[in-house]
Amino acid sequence: MATDNKSFSDNFKRRIYEFILRVIKFVETLPKSDDLCRIAKDQILRSATSIGANYVEAIAGSSKKDFTNFLSHSLKSANETKFWLALLRDTGKGNDNEIGGLLRELIEISNILGSSVKTLRGK
């Protein structure tokens, strides 16, 4: 069982990392002179990278409480990233197909994080 959890955690960490790399490549395509794009780029980079950083902290946590708190922070960052991507989509900024793909992957990541937090909190 512990091996299954370790394998899942390693694969999920890799999945988050690959998502972050996609986000970085996407925001580099946004117009640099557009005010909304400039602000959204900074916010998306901060929140998307925070998903991964908090997940890494969670799996290195020293207690169940630590693990749960860092997973919760990772989920909050995922939700913030969804907000910024949706805002870009709805204002016609960026490539619709790329934003759609990022949002689909992010929803799956968020669902996994949310389910884990919910299970850990016993709700």
Chimera marker file (.cmm) of the C-alpha trace (Angstrom):
<marker_set name="trace">
<marker id="1" x="0.000" y="0.000" z="0.000" r="1" g="1" b="0" radius="0.5"/>
<marker id="2" x="2.789" y="2.441" z="0.894" r="1" g="1" b="0" radius="0.5"/>
<marker id="3" x="4.436" y="1.741" z="-2.465" r="1" g="1" b="0" radius="0.5"/>
<marker id="4" x="1.163" y="2.541" z="-4.255" r="1" g="1" b="0" radius="0.5"/>
<marker id="5" x="0.893" y="5.857" z="-2.372" r="1" g="1" b="0" radius="0.5"/>
<marker id="6" x="4.518" y="6.708" z="-3.160" r="1" g="1" b="0" radius="0.5"/>
<marker id="7" x="4.033" y="5.851" z="-6.823" r="1" g="1" b="0" radius="0.5"/>
<marker id="8" x="0.828" y="7.910" z="-7.024" r="1" g="1" b="0" radius="0.5"/>
<marker id="9" x="2.508" y="10.831" z="-5.265" r="1" g="1" b="0" radius="0.5"/>
<marker id="10" x="5.520" y="10.732" z="-7.596" r="1" g="1" b="0" radius="0.5"/>
<marker id="11" x="3.307" y="10.556" z="-10.687" r="1" g="1" b="0" radius="0.5"/>
<marker id="12" x="1.040" y="13.327" z="-9.436" r="1" g="1" b="0" radius="0.5"/>
<marker id="13" x="4.029" y="15.540" z="-8.603" r="1" g="1" b="0" radius="0.5"/>
<marker id="14" x="5.333" y="14.978" z="-12.143" r="1" g="1" b="0" radius="0.5"/>
<marker id="15" x="1.893" y="15.776" z="-13.572" r="1" g="1" b="0" radius="0.5"/>
<marker id="16" x="1.738" y="19.060" z="-11.652" r="1" g="1" b="0" radius="0.5"/>
<marker id="17" x="5.281" y="19.922" z="-12.760" r="1" g="1" b="0" radius="0.5"/>
<marker id="18" x="4.432" y="19.264" z="-16.421" r="1" g="1" b="0" radius="0.5"/>
<marker id="19" x="1.312" y="21.408" z="-16.034" r="1" g="1" b="0" radius="0.5"/>
<marker id="20" x="3.444" y="24.252" z="-14.652" r="1" g="1" b="0" radius="0.5"/>
<marker id="21" x="5.822" y="23.968" z="-17.607" r="1" g="1" b="0" radius="0.5"/>
<marker id="22" x="2.832" y="24.259" z="-19.969" r="1" g="1" b="0" radius="0.5"/>
<marker id="23" x="1.619" y="27.327" z="-18.086" r="1" g="1" b="0" radius="0.5"/>
<marker id="24" x="5.040" y="28.963" z="-18.348" r="1" g="1" b="0" radius="0.5"/>
<marker id="25" x="5.128" y="28.354" z="-22.107" r="1" g="1" b="0" radius="0.5"/>
<marker id="26" x="1.574" y="29.678" z="-22.456" r="1" g="1" b="0" radius="0.5"/>
<marker id="27" x="2.114" y="32.937" z="-20.551" r="1" g="1" b="0" radius="0.5"/>
<marker id="28" x="5.228" y="33.630" z="-22.612" r="1" g="1" b="0" radius="0.5"/>
<marker id="29" x="2.923" y="33.887" z="-25.657" r="1" g="1" b="0" radius="0.5"/>
<marker id="30" x="0.740" y="36.614" z="-24.122" r="1" g="1" b="0" radius="0.5"/>
<marker id="31" x="1.161" y="40.174" z="-25.436" r="1" g="1" b="0" radius="0.5"/>
<marker id="32" x="3.629" y="42.056" z="-23.264" r="1" g="1" b="0" radius="0.5"/>
<marker id="33" x="2.050" y="45.445" z="-23.930" r="1" g="1" b="0" radius="0.5"/>
<marker id="34" x="-1.471" y="44.462" z="-22.776" r="1" g="1" b="0" radius="0.5"/>
<marker id="35" x="-2.126" y="45.513" z="-19.151" r="1" g="1" b="0" radius="0.5"/>
<marker id="36" x="-4.464" y="42.623" z="-18.340" r="1" g="1" b="0" radius="0.5"/>
<marker id="37" x="-2.066" y="40.098" z="-19.866" r="1" g="1" b="0" radius="0.5"/>
<marker id="38" x="0.849" y="41.522" z="-17.912" r="1" g="1" b="0" radius="0.5"/>
<marker id="39" x="-1.039" y="41.332" z="-14.604" r="1" g="1" b="0" radius="0.5"/>
<marker id="40" x="-2.550" y="37.920" z="-15.365" r="1" g="1" b="0" radius="0.5"/>
<marker id="41" x="0.843" y="36.555" z="-16.400" r="1" g="1" b="0" radius="0.5"/>
<marker id="42" x="2.369" y="37.517" z="-13.051" r="1" g="1" b="0" radius="0.5"/>
<marker id="43" x="-0.584" y="36.152" z="-11.095" r="1" g="1" b="0" radius="0.5"/>
<marker id="44" x="-0.794" y="32.903" z="-13.072" r="1" g="1" b="0" radius="0.5"/>
<marker id="45" x="2.926" y="32.263" z="-12.716" r="1" g="1" b="0" radius="0.5"/>
<marker id="46" x="2.715" y="32.866" z="-8.975" r="1" g="1" b="0" radius="0.5"/>
<marker id="47" x="-0.377" y="30.756" z="-8.370" r="1" g="1" b="0" radius="0.5"/>
<marker id="48" x="0.503" y="27.900" z="-10.758" r="1" g="1" b="0" radius="0.5"/>
<marker id="49" x="3.999" y="27.464" z="-9.366" r="1" g="1" b="0" radius="0.5"/>
<marker id="50" x="2.517" y="27.595" z="-5.879" r="1" g="1" b="0" radius="0.5"/>
<marker id="51" x="0.444" y="24.488" z="-6.687" r="1" g="1" b="0" radius="0.5"/>
<marker id="52" x="3.643" y="22.517" z="-7.159" r="1" g="1" b="0" radius="0.5"/>
<marker id="53" x="5.609" y="24.111" z="-4.341" r="1" g="1" b="0" radius="0.5"/>
<marker id="54" x="2.845" y="23.434" z="-1.827" r="1" g="1" b="0" radius="0.5"/>
<marker id="55" x="2.395" y="19.866" z="-3.058" r="1" g="1" b="0" radius="0.5"/>
<marker id="56" x="6.114" y="19.200" z="-2.597" r="1" g="1" b="0" radius="0.5"/>
<marker id="57" x="5.886" y="20.676" z="0.913" r="1" g="1" b="0" radius="0.5"/>
<marker id="58" x="2.842" y="18.483" z="1.628" r="1" g="1" b="0" radius="0.5"/>
<marker id="59" x="4.604" y="15.252" z="0.754" r="1" g="1" b="0" radius="0.5"/>
<marker id="60" x="7.583" y="16.335" z="2.840" r="1" g="1" b="0" radius="0.5"/>
<marker id="61" x="5.330" y="17.297" z="5.760" r="1" g="1" b="0" radius="0.5"/>
<marker id="62" x="6.110" y="16.020" z="9.210" r="1" g="1" b="0" radius="0.5"/>
<marker id="63" x="2.520" y="15.321" z="10.229" r="1" g="1" b="0" radius="0.5"/>
<marker id="64" x="-0.939" y="14.599" z="8.858" r="1" g="1" b="0" radius="0.5"/>
<marker id="65" x="-1.927" y="18.163" z="9.782" r="1" g="1" b="0" radius="0.5"/>
<marker id="66" x="1.047" y="19.563" z="7.826" r="1" g="1" b="0" radius="0.5"/>
<marker id="67" x="0.200" y="17.333" z="4.865" r="1" g="1" b="0" radius="0.5"/>
<marker id="68" x="-3.439" y="18.424" z="4.887" r="1" g="1" b="0" radius="0.5"/>
<marker id="69" x="-2.622" y="22.124" z="5.254" r="1" g="1" b="0" radius="0.5"/>
<marker id="70" x="-0.141" y="22.156" z="2.378" r="1" g="1" b="0" radius="0.5"/>
<marker id="71" x="-2.533" y="20.179" z="0.154" r="1" g="1" b="0" radius="0.5"/>
<marker id="72" x="-5.213" y="22.734" z="1.000" r="1" g="1" b="0" radius="0.5"/>
<marker id="73" x="-2.878" y="25.585" z="0.017" r="1" g="1" b="0" radius="0.5"/>
<marker id="74" x="-2.088" y="23.767" z="-3.224" r="1" g="1" b="0" radius="0.5"/>
<marker id="75" x="-5.829" y="23.492" z="-3.950" r="1" g="1" b="0" radius="0.5"/>
<marker id="76" x="-6.347" y="27.197" z="-3.236" r="1" g="1" b="0" radius="0.5"/>
<marker id="77" x="-3.551" y="28.052" z="-5.661" r="1" g="1" b="0" radius="0.5"/>
<marker id="78" x="-5.145" y="25.801" z="-8.285" r="1" g="1" b="0" radius="0.5"/>
<marker id="79" x="-8.448" y="27.610" z="-7.823" r="1" g="1" b="0" radius="0.5"/>
<marker id="80" x="-6.736" y="30.974" z="-8.216" r="1" g="1" b="0" radius="0.5"/>
<marker id="81" x="-4.988" y="29.782" z="-11.366" r="1" g="1" b="0" radius="0.5"/>
<marker id="82" x="-8.372" y="28.683" z="-12.772" r="1" g="1" b="0" radius="0.5"/>
<marker id="83" x="-9.719" y="32.171" z="-12.110" r="1" g="1" b="0" radius="0.5"/>
<marker id="84" x="-6.921" y="33.905" z="-14.026" r="1" g="1" b="0" radius="0.5"/>
<marker id="85" x="-7.046" y="31.462" z="-16.950" r="1" g="1" b="0" radius="0.5"/>
<marker id="86" x="-10.828" y="31.832" z="-17.198" r="1" g="1" b="0" radius="0.5"/>
<marker id="87" x="-10.468" y="35.620" z="-17.126" r="1" g="1" b="0" radius="0.5"/>
<marker id="88" x="-8.027" y="35.492" z="-20.032" r="1" g="1" b="0" radius="0.5"/>
<marker id="89" x="-10.337" y="33.124" z="-21.909" r="1" g="1" b="0" radius="0.5"/>
<marker id="90" x="-13.414" y="35.280" z="-21.323" r="1" g="1" b="0" radius="0.5"/>
<marker id="91" x="-11.677" y="38.501" z="-22.373" r="1" g="1" b="0" radius="0.5"/>
<marker id="92" x="-10.369" y="36.926" z="-25.574" r="1" g="1" b="0" radius="0.5"/>
<marker id="93" x="-6.715" y="37.023" z="-24.558" r="1" g="1" b="0" radius="0.5"/>
<marker id="94" x="-4.484" y="34.090" z="-25.412" r="1" g="1" b="0" radius="0.5"/>
<marker id="95" x="-5.140" y="30.997" z="-27.491" r="1" g="1" b="0" radius="0.5"/>
<marker id="96" x="-8.560" y="29.489" z="-26.687" r="1" g="1" b="0" radius="0.5"/>
<marker id="97" x="-7.432" y="25.917" z="-27.359" r="1" g="1" b="0" radius="0.5"/>
<marker id="98" x="-4.389" y="26.252" z="-25.124" r="1" g="1" b="0" radius="0.5"/>
<marker id="99" x="-6.381" y="27.883" z="-22.324" r="1" g="1" b="0" radius="0.5"/>
<marker id="100" x="-9.035" y="25.165" z="-22.643" r="1" g="1" b="0" radius="0.5"/>
<marker id="101" x="-6.413" y="22.425" z="-22.385" r="1" g="1" b="0" radius="0.5"/>
<marker id="102" x="-4.809" y="24.076" z="-19.370" r="1" g="1" b="0" radius="0.5"/>
<marker id="103" x="-8.181" y="24.482" z="-17.665" r="1" g="1" b="0" radius="0.5"/>
<marker id="104" x="-9.129" y="20.834" z="-18.302" r="1" g="1" b="0" radius="0.5"/>
<marker id="105" x="-5.859" y="19.606" z="-16.798" r="1" g="1" b="0" radius="0.5"/>
<marker id="106" x="-6.158" y="22.030" z="-13.900" r="1" g="1" b="0" radius="0.5"/>
<marker id="107" x="-9.702" y="20.863" z="-13.130" r="1" g="1" b="0" radius="0.5"/>
<marker id="108" x="-8.430" y="17.281" z="-12.919" r="1" g="1" b="0" radius="0.5"/>
<marker id="109" x="-5.546" y="18.324" z="-10.666" r="1" g="1" b="0" radius="0.5"/>
<marker id="110" x="-7.955" y="20.327" z="-8.495" r="1" g="1" b="0" radius="0.5"/>
<marker id="111" x="-10.346" y="17.391" z="-8.230" r="1" g="1" b="0" radius="0.5"/>
<marker id="112" x="-7.538" y="15.129" z="-7.022" r="1" g="1" b="0" radius="0.5"/>
<marker id="113" x="-6.346" y="17.721" z="-4.506" r="1" g="1" b="0" radius="0.5"/>
<marker id="114" x="-9.889" y="18.446" z="-3.324" r="1" g="1" b="0" radius="0.5"/>
<marker id="115" x="-10.714" y="14.774" z="-2.909" r="1" g="1" b="0" radius="0.5"/>
<marker id="116" x="-7.506" y="14.228" z="-0.942" r="1" g="1" b="0" radius="0.5"/>
<marker id="117" x="-8.174" y="17.185" z="1.365" r="1" g="1" b="0" radius="0.5"/>
<marker id="118" x="-11.747" y="16.039" z="1.894" r="1" g="1" b="0" radius="0.5"/>
<marker id="119" x="-10.631" y="12.496" z="2.751" r="1" g="1" b="0" radius="0.5"/>
<marker id="120" x="-7.920" y="13.710" z="5.116" r="1" g="1" b="0" radius="0.5"/>
<marker id="121" x="-10.333" y="15.986" z="6.943" r="1" g="1" b="0" radius="0.5"/>
<marker id="122" x="-12.861" y="13.188" z="7.190" r="1" g="1" b="0" radius="0.5"/>
<marker id="123" x="-15.684" y="15.136" z="5.543" r="1" g="1" b="0" radius="0.5"/>
<link id1="1" id2="2" r="1" g="1" b="0" radius="0.2"/>
<link id1="2" id2="3" r="1" g="1" b="0" radius="0.2"/>
<link id1="3" id2="4" r="1" g="1" b="0" radius="0.2"/>
<link id1="4" id2="5" r="1" g="1" b="0" radius="0.2"/>
<link id1="5" id2="6" r="1" g="1" b="0" radius="0.2"/>
<link id1="6" id2="7" r="1" g="1" b="0" radius="0.2"/>
<link id1="7" id2="8" r="1" g="1" b="0" radius="0.2"/>
<link id1="8" id2="9" r="1" g="1" b="0" radius="0.2"/>
<link id1="9" id2="10" r="1" g="1" b="0" radius="0.2"/>
<link id1="10" id2="11" r="1" g="1" b="0" radius="0.2"/>
<link id1="11" id2="12" r="1" g="1" b="0" radius="0.2"/>
<link id1="12" id2="13" r="1" g="1" b="0" radius="0.2"/>
<link id1="13" id2="14" r="1" g="1" b="0" radius="0.2"/>
<link id1="14" id2="15" r="1" g="1" b="0" radius="0.2"/>
<link id1="15" id2="16" r="1" g="1" b="0" radius="0.2"/>
<link id1="16" id2="17" r="1" g="1" b="0" radius="0.2"/>
<link id1="17" id2="18" r="1" g="1" b="0" radius="0.2"/>
<link id1="18" id2="19" r="1" g="1" b="0" radius="0.2"/>
<link id1="19" id2="20" r="1" g="1" b="0" radius="0.2"/>
<link id1="20" id2="21" r="1" g="1" b="0" radius="0.2"/>
<link id1="21" id2="22" r="1" g="1" b="0" radius="0.2"/>
<link id1="22" id2="23" r="1" g="1" b="0" radius="0.2"/>
<link id1="23" id2="24" r="1" g="1" b="0" radius="0.2"/>
<link id1="24" id2="25" r="1" g="1" b="0" radius="0.2"/>
<link id1="25" id2="26" r="1" g="1" b="0" radius="0.2"/>
<link id1="26" id2="27" r="1" g="1" b="0" radius="0.2"/>
<link id1="27" id2="28" r="1" g="1" b="0" radius="0.2"/>
<link id1="28" id2="29" r="1" g="1" b="0" radius="0.2"/>
<link id1="29" id2="30" r="1" g="1" b="0" radius="0.2"/>
<link id1="30" id2="31" r="1" g="1" b="0" radius="0.2"/>
<link id1="31" id2="32" r="1" g="1" b="0" radius="0.2"/>
<link id1="32" id2="33" r="1" g="1" b="0" radius="0.2"/>
<link id1="33" id2="34" r="1" g="1" b="0" radius="0.2"/>
<link id1="34" id2="35" r="1" g="1" b="0" radius="0.2"/>
<link id1="35" id2="36" r="1" g="1" b="0" radius="0.2"/>
<link id1="36" id2="37" r="1" g="1" b="0" radius="0.2"/>
<link id1="37" id2="38" r="1" g="1" b="0" radius="0.2"/>
<link id1="38" id2="39" r="1" g="1" b="0" radius="0.2"/>
<link id1="39" id2="40" r="1" g="1" b="0" radius="0.2"/>
<link id1="40" id2="41" r="1" g="1" b="0" radius="0.2"/>
<link id1="41" id2="42" r="1" g="1" b="0" radius="0.2"/>
<link id1="42" id2="43" r="1" g="1" b="0" radius="0.2"/>
<link id1="43" id2="44" r="1" g="1" b="0" radius="0.2"/>
<link id1="44" id2="45" r="1" g="1" b="0" radius="0.2"/>
<link id1="45" id2="46" r="1" g="1" b="0" radius="0.2"/>
<link id1="46" id2="47" r="1" g="1" b="0" radius="0.2"/>
<link id1="47" id2="48" r="1" g="1" b="0" radius="0.2"/>
<link id1="48" id2="49" r="1" g="1" b="0" radius="0.2"/>
<link id1="49" id2="50" r="1" g="1" b="0" radius="0.2"/>
<link id1="50" id2="51" r="1" g="1" b="0" radius="0.2"/>
<link id1="51" id2="52" r="1" g="1" b="0" radius="0.2"/>
<link id1="52" id2="53" r="1" g="1" b="0" radius="0.2"/>
<link id1="53" id2="54" r="1" g="1" b="0" radius="0.2"/>
<link id1="54" id2="55" r="1" g="1" b="0" radius="0.2"/>
<link id1="55" id2="56" r="1" g="1" b="0" radius="0.2"/>
<link id1="56" id2="57" r="1" g="1" b="0" radius="0.2"/>
<link id1="57" id2="58" r="1" g="1" b="0" radius="0.2"/>
<link id1="58" id2="59" r="1" g="1" b="0" radius="0.2"/>
<link id1="59" id2="60" r="1" g="1" b="0" radius="0.2"/>
<link id1="60" id2="61" r="1" g="1" b="0" radius="0.2"/>
<link id1="61" id2="62" r="1" g="1" b="0" radius="0.2"/>
<link id1="62" id2="63" r="1" g="1" b="0" radius="0.2"/>
<link id1="63" id2="64" r="1" g="1" b="0" radius="0.2"/>
<link id1="64" id2="65" r="1" g="1" b="0" radius="0.2"/>
<link id1="65" id2="66" r="1" g="1" b="0" radius="0.2"/>
<link id1="66" id2="67" r="1" g="1" b="0" radius="0.2"/>
<link id1="67" id2="68" r="1" g="1" b="0" radius="0.2"/>
<link id1="68" id2="69" r="1" g="1" b="0" radius="0.2"/>
<link id1="69" id2="70" r="1" g="1" b="0" radius="0.2"/>
<link id1="70" id2="71" r="1" g="1" b="0" radius="0.2"/>
<link id1="71" id2="72" r="1" g="1" b="0" radius="0.2"/>
<link id1="72" id2="73" r="1" g="1" b="0" radius="0.2"/>
<link id1="73" id2="74" r="1" g="1" b="0" radius="0.2"/>
<link id1="74" id2="75" r="1" g="1" b="0" radius="0.2"/>
<link id1="75" id2="76" r="1" g="1" b="0" radius="0.2"/>
<link id1="76" id2="77" r="1" g="1" b="0" radius="0.2"/>
<link id1="77" id2="78" r="1" g="1" b="0" radius="0.2"/>
<link id1="78" id2="79" r="1" g="1" b="0" radius="0.2"/>
<link id1="79" id2="80" r="1" g="1" b="0" radius="0.2"/>
<link id1="80" id2="81" r="1" g="1" b="0" radius="0.2"/>
<link id1="81" id2="82" r="1" g="1" b="0" radius="0.2"/>
<link id1="82" id2="83" r="1" g="1" b="0" radius="0.2"/>
<link id1="83" id2="84" r="1" g="1" b="0" radius="0.2"/>
<link id1="84" id2="85" r="1" g="1" b="0" radius="0.2"/>
<link id1="85" id2="86" r="1" g="1" b="0" radius="0.2"/>
<link id1="86" id2="87" r="1" g="1" b="0" radius="0.2"/>
<link id1="87" id2="88" r="1" g="1" b="0" radius="0.2"/>
<link id1="88" id2="89" r="1" g="1" b="0" radius="0.2"/>
<link id1="89" id2="90" r="1" g="1" b="0" radius="0.2"/>
<link id1="90" id2="91" r="1" g="1" b="0" radius="0.2"/>
<link id1="91" id2="92" r="1" g="1" b="0" radius="0.2"/>
<link id1="92" id2="93" r="1" g="1" b="0" radius="0.2"/>
<link id1="93" id2="94" r="1" g="1" b="0" radius="0.2"/>
<link id1="94" id2="95" r="1" g="1" b="0" radius="0.2"/>
<link id1="95" id2="96" r="1" g="1" b="0" radius="0.2"/>
<link id1="96" id2="97" r="1" g="1" b="0" radius="0.2"/>
<link id1="97" id2="98" r="1" g="1" b="0" radius="0.2"/>
<link id1="98" id2="99" r="1" g="1" b="0" radius="0.2"/>
<link id1="99" id2="100" r="1" g="1" b="0" radius="0.2"/>
<link id1="100" id2="101" r="1" g="1" b="0" radius="0.2"/>
<link id1="101" id2="102" r="1" g="1" b="0" radius="0.2"/>
<link id1="102" id2="103" r="1" g="1" b="0" radius="0.2"/>
<link id1="103" id2="104" r="1" g="1" b="0" radius="0.2"/>
<link id1="104" id2="105" r="1" g="1" b="0" radius="0.2"/>
<link id1="105" id2="106" r="1" g="1" b="0" radius="0.2"/>
<link id1="106" id2="107" r="1" g="1" b="0" radius="0.2"/>
<link id1="107" id2="108" r="1" g="1" b="0" radius="0.2"/>
<link id1="108" id2="109" r="1" g="1" b="0" radius="0.2"/>
<link id1="109" id2="110" r="1" g="1" b="0" radius="0.2"/>
<link id1="110" id2="111" r="1" g="1" b="0" radius="0.2"/>
<link id1="111" id2="112" r="1" g="1" b="0" radius="0.2"/>
<link id1="112" id2="113" r="1" g="1" b="0" radius="0.2"/>
<link id1="113" id2="114" r="1" g="1" b="0" radius="0.2"/>
<link id1="114" id2="115" r="1" g="1" b="0" radius="0.2"/>
<link id1="115" id2="116" r="1" g="1" b="0" radius="0.2"/>
<link id1="116" id2="117" r="1" g="1" b="0" radius="0.2"/>
<link id1="117" id2="118" r="1" g="1" b="0" radius="0.2"/>
<link id1="118" id2="119" r="1" g="1" b="0" radius="0.2"/>
<link id1="119" id2="120" r="1" g="1" b="0" radius="0.2"/>
<link id1="120" id2="121" r="1" g="1" b="0" radius="0.2"/>
<link id1="121" id2="122" r="1" g="1" b="0" radius="0.2"/>
<link id1="122" id2="123" r="1" g="1" b="0" radius="0.2"/>
</marker_set>
